[in-house]
Amino acid sequence: MADFSSNDSISVDMETIYLGGKEYHVRTGHGPVSVIVYGDKDKPALVTYPDLALNHMSCFQGLFFFPEAASLLLHNFCIYHISPPGHELGAAALCPDNPVPSAEDLADQILEVLNYFGLGAVMCLGVTAGAYILTLFALKYKERVLGLILVSPLCKGPSWTEWLYNKVLSNLLYFYGICGLVKECLLKRYFSKEVRGSAEVPESDIVQACRRLLDERQSTNVLRFLETMNGRPDISEGLKKLRCRTLIFVGDESPFHAEAVHMISKLDKRCSALVEVQACGSMVTEEQPHAMLIPLEYFLMGYGFYRPSQLSGSPRSPLSPSCISPELLSPESMGLKLKPIKTRIL
């Protein structure tokens, strides 16, 4: 075990292999953070950040195990899965006496991770709370973000209803841990009612798998991230200043659907698009990863990235920061005719 007494940013190679990935614990000014790296570090970087109580296994596995999406992403990028503090596999409970980091602290943590690995500008992929943290990072450090792929994102501060709901959830976590009621609240946050099942229909395999993975979370760590997100500032008005292209996915049954529509209305219309996925909850990456493929392909084409069969250039070539061309964001290109996808361009 490494000595964390130093203030310098360091990395501990845990020699942990996750289907070809290796875990690092990177010391930052706001505590150590787990990063799992997949692929060739000479390729451009894709940074992921999951939603509350999730990590890369429970939030992005569906997307990266979907063959066509995997060939697109893993062929072109080295993947850096960043976990919220204490959300990595096998994490111990964080000290409750340590101050709860702010959303800005977590964004700053990402900068330290990029600096440790010697990364320049990166592509970002985040889900809900993770999408908020990555968007905040993009606003603070514009030169370090090439593009944003956001799934059911947040951008406003919590409403009074959400704030109160989160306070109740916080109390449940504090007194009862990851109990059955907490798990049901989280599963409703992630998935549509179709896959959650009912008295007549059993819940789907992805929900059962997520339920099992939630059992591994430390309730103290989930509570801390929830408190961070319950104190998040509204970043809506800053979105016009974003320089990078942004692609937003949201399920039409997501509790954050209205938030995604609000966010796209605040972004520059010339370089942003919203893809609404029918009969889907918030976590499109797990519930309907196939619905992400066509929009992702067109989005990444603007940077010169293609699936291997379509390759016309090297994945190691520098990314072009040019704006999305309008034809790539047309309803036809983005998949309006391909159910269950529909695209909204504002």
Order of alpha helices (4+ residues) and beta strands (2+ residues): beta-beta-beta-beta-alpha-alpha-alpha-beta-alpha-beta-alpha-beta-alpha-alpha-alpha-alpha-alpha-beta-alpha-beta-alpha-alpha-alpha-beta
